Structure formats: structure tokens, C-alpha cells
Amino acid sequence: MAFLRLAAQLLLYLPLMALIGTFSTSPRFELIPPGDALVRISIIHAAQRKQECRKRTPEELAKLPPNMRATLDCPRERAPLSVELEVDGAVVFRRTVPPAGLRHDGAASLYHRLPVAAGRHRVVARMRDRADGPFNYQRAETLELAPGAQLLIDFVAAKGGFDFRGG
Amino acid sequence: MAAANAIDRAFVAAERWLDAPFGARANPLRNLGTLAFLLFWVLAASGIYLFIYFDTSVEGAYASIEALSVEQWWLGGIVRSLHRYAADAFVAATLLHLLREWAAGRFRRFRRFSWISGVPLLWLMYASGIVGYWLVWDARAQISALATAEWFDVLGVTAEPMARNFLGAESVGDRLFSLFVFLHIGLPLALLAGMWIHVQRIGQPRTVAPRALVGATLGMLLGAALLHPAASQAPWDPLHLPSEIELDWLMLFVHPLMAATSPALLWLIVGGATLTLVALPALARGAKPVPAVVDPANCNGCARCTVDCPYQAVLLIPAPNVRTGRQVEIMAERCAACGLCAGACPSSTPFRSTEALAAGIDMPDASVQQQRLRLEAALARIVNDSPAQTGRIIVFACAAAANAARLEDARTARLDMRCIGMLPPSFIEYALRAGADGALLVACRAGECAYRLGAELTAQRLAGTRQPILRKSVPRERLRMVELAAGEEADLAAARDALRAALEAMAPAPLQPPKRERLGRAHAEA
């Protein structure tokens, strides 16, 4: 009787074991459709100030406490950051992000990922980091994106503009 | 509620079906919470072994796990697989435990603390498991870490997107691995602390699994580890994504869910689910139980009720004016009104000659005094109805167990009670001395006690291993205890008939009647 109970227990544990074993690896998960590549655009950048510094008049300076009489008045607020991504002539991503901080004087940041079909693509990234005017940074590349490839688009001010990695 | 009832019925059917091969004590479905504790310790033990060999660096993490799995497959590989499958089994047991408690309605009133304290444990469980997958630093870790970062980024609480930390090789440093390891140790420790809190309002919580269950669970995990060893995916590569990966759907299901919806919607889903779970006890309706009350004049501070309370509702407090220096106090909001405390009280004995019986701790709506009066009336009836016969049986029946109403006849009387644990053993002796030839105790089916401990404590009291005991002088052959659920009335009738047949074959019990004039009066009045 004890043997029968043990055998029955074993038989009942088997499906549980199979369930756990199966769902720990199956079904397989596709993050992007097969044959696609992934473009990730991630930027952190402090845009230009919204307003230029201006020289205070003697009258204005006189009104200020002595310890605050700085000659230049530089408003801290920065311009929003506008970014645009074009693939094969079509704009696939466009976003304007405000600067961080209560006074909007921090860096603006954005992150976006975008699956694209693998193959040869003309990728153009544009960015504006000033209050108005056209995009003041641009980089265009023709890239061969393999299936599963990741193209990372970053903006590195020290390198003078956009940085394309991978692809 | 219809869904909850249907799920509850399904669980009950499955539990009873599994009782046959496993026995109620080692039945995994009846021990889901206990099983989660067991699996936690399996995870802790296997995790410590893995940590010994784990290299906490970007370059070494993947290689160290691969070396353990390949070069030391006979131990390290098995331990790694055990760790993986124990984590999955932990998730499965926890979710089933949650579903079981919800379906059975065990989240209201006195269960509220246990229910609400369990909700953060779900977050800690998943957080511990997900971070554990990152330590492997393979493609699965890459996808999981990035997806988690993207999920948190939508909240916008960090100065820069967290996802940037996983985009390029230059942004991933060894210090990040130290953080992962810290999280994978710290989160499970927080989980353990939470599990300890979770059972604080449970009297005599079952956190140690019976040996049979331990053996079977370890055997199952070992079988899975040998037949389907855990394996890594391709190494982490920031510039390449595998088209598909093997995903642990029990642990990492949030990633496909987010891919199918959006990070914001995923927050809505899991946030909404969490809030619903937390709010559930407040939304539930039902009659409020009338809590037990303490009579300081009759309480000697023995603490039996404190120990036996299934929901930690009876506290022992200092009482300088009392001889023992301590007394019990009821936490009304925790009290289930099960009456187990009254059953444990040494003053709950019907042999006391006082006219108005008062116990140290008692149920206002089902007092020991009322029970004694009802018992005396029931005994008077069977004594009067069958004065010359033997085989008179008093049935002490739990209201949630098999219905004993149909058993009543000229020689059978019954005394219903909220839980069989409410019965002080002295009532049995009293009944046998005052006219009953035998006593039948009807408890809920093993593992199904509505108040967790009723049948178990009663059995221990009858066996003399728990106070208050049934005195040794009471003939045990005149006593039966059966554990039968509603719907098993035929079995109950058979048990009564078997007891009666045994009683009829016995000589009269050599017990002196109790010295209470009241009994004589009760007989006469009946």
C-alpha cells in the first residue's frame, strides 16, 4: 500500500515537474520580429540657454543688494531639445523634451527604441538644442543593418555631435 | 463571487483527490504557504553555493556560471538548475497560495493583516527573481535588464534614462554587478523579513514542511534539474539582439506583457492589481464576528488560550493585582470568534458546581454556560427517551463539518458548536457521567478546519498531549472522533452506528454521575 501511494505521488509530481521545466524556457520570446533590427536612440544633453546674457544697467545694479551685484544677468532656463530621426526619407521619430529641473535649467534626456527591417537604410538624425531656428546638429549614414543588429544613436557633445554605434 | 466559489470548489475537489496518495498532512495543495517557505530555503542554500563560484564582474560573470554548469555539471550545474526551478516553483506555489486564499475568502477581517502583508511579498518575489536572471549576463539578462529599465524610465523619476546603463559596453561596469549582487541578496532578505511578518498573526504557523513533502519537492526539483538542466543564452552583446530567447514565463512574464502593451499600460496593470489586492479586505462584506471576552475574576493567566488561538488574538499582559501576575487580553479586531480559547480554558469545565458557569475567556454568543445547559438538556432527552437502553450517544459536532442533525433519534443527541476546538474535553467526561454511553466528535475534514487548528488541537487534547487534557479515567473505547466534511453525512451515520454497536457490546461505564443538582432538575424538566 505504501509503495502504491509512493508510486502515485511520483506520478502526480511528474506533470508538475514537466510544467515548471517547460515554462522556465518555453515558448520562446521574440523581442523584435525575426529579420528585424533595432534602433535605440538615447540622448542626454543640456541645451543652450533660452536667453542670452545681458549687461545690467547701473540703475539695476544699484537696486540689488551689494553681494548680488553681478554685472551680467544670465537667465538659467534652457531651450527644449528637439530630436528627429529619419529612415529612408521618412521621419519615424520626432520628439521635443523639456530640460530637467524646477527652473528648467538641467539636461534634457530621451530614450526610444524602434524596430526596423534588416537591410540597407539611410539613417538621418537631427537635433536642435536652441530656442528657435532649424536643426543645428545632423548626421546622416547609410548603414547595413543585419537581422538582430542594434544601432545605438547617442549625442556626444565632446565628439561634436551624433554618435552612431553598431548596426 | 461566483468565480471565487467555483475556484474554491475546484480547489476543494483537487485537495480531497490528492489526499488519497499524499495524505492530508503532506498534500502539496494543502501546504502551499509551507511549500513556499521550503522553496525559499532551497533557494537560499543553492544560492549560497552558486555565490561561492560567481565572479562579480562584467567579464567574469557569464564565464563563471558557464564554467560551473559545464565543468562542474555534476554538482554546480545541478545546484544552478535547482536554484532556477526552485525559483519557478516558489512563484507557482505563491500564486496558487494567493488564489487559494482568495477563493476561500480568507482575506476578510481577522485575516486582513496576513492578506495585506502578503501583497508586497509578490513584488519582492518577482524583483528578487528578475535581478537573479541579470547575474547570468547573457542575452536574456540583456533583454530583461533593458526592459525593466525602460519600464521604470516611463515614470521619469531618474535624472537620466536608466536604460542608458545597459546600452553600451562602456556603460556597464563591475560596480553595476556589485549592485546586482547586493540586490539579489538584499531583496530576498527583505522577502524573508516580509514572510516572517506575513505569519505574525497566525498562531502556530506551518513554516516547516513535513518530511514527506520535503522529500517529494526536492525529488521533483532534482528530476527537473537532471532532465532539463538550466542553461545560459548567448553572452550579453550590446550591439546584437538574438531574434528570440528562451524565457522563464513564470518569473519574467512582465517583459512579454510590456512588449505586447506599453510600459505605461504595464504600470496600470500591475499597479491596479496591487491596489485591488490591498483594497480587497475593505471591499469584502460579511457578518462581523462577536469577539471573545475575558473575565478577569476567572482568568488565572495560564496562557493556554494565548498559545491555542489560531490568529494571535489573545495576548498575555502583566496584571500586578492578579496572583499569577499576568492576564489575557483580547485583540477584538483579530478575533475570529472560533471559541478555541474557550475550549482551552481550564475554567471551562461543566463540573464546576456554580449555578452560573463563567469561564476565564468565553464567547458572549455561545458561552460555556449556554453549552452546559444545552448539553444537559440534550442528555436529559436521551435519558428520558430511552431509560432502559444502552448505546446512547452524544454527538459534539462542528457546524462546518458533516451535518449531524440527521443523526438525532431517541438515543442520539447532538450539541453543535462553531468549531470542534471550542469543546473543552471535560464536557465529554461530563456527558459520559450524566447519561451518555458514548461520545462522537465530528470535526472538519483533515486540513479543512475553518479555523485552522480546531481538529488538530482537539485530537491532541483527547490524546493527552495538550492542555486541557481529557482525563485518563475516561474510557477511550466510548469515544470516537471523525473528520468529515459537509456532504459526507452517510459516513457520519456509519460512524455513529459503528460506535453504537461497540457500546452495546460493552458493560455499563463505571463512571460516577456529576454532583450537580441542576442535572437532576434538568432531567425532570425535560
Interface residues (C-beta under 8 A of the other chain):
Chain A: R5 A8 Q9 L10 L12 Y13 L14 L16 M17 L19 I20 G21 F23 S24 T25 S26 P27 R28 F29 E30 L31 I32 P34 G35 L38 R40 S42 I44 A100 G106 A107 S109 L110 Y111 R113 P147 G148 A149 Q150 L152 D154 R165 G166 G167
Chain B: L18 A20 P21 F22 G23 R84 Y85 D88 A89 A92 I143 E150 D153 A159 E160 P161 A163 R164 L167 G168 A216 G219 M220 L221 G223 A224 L227 H228 A230 P238 L239 H240 L241 P242 S243 E244 I245 E246 L247 D248 W249 L250 M251 H255 P256 A259
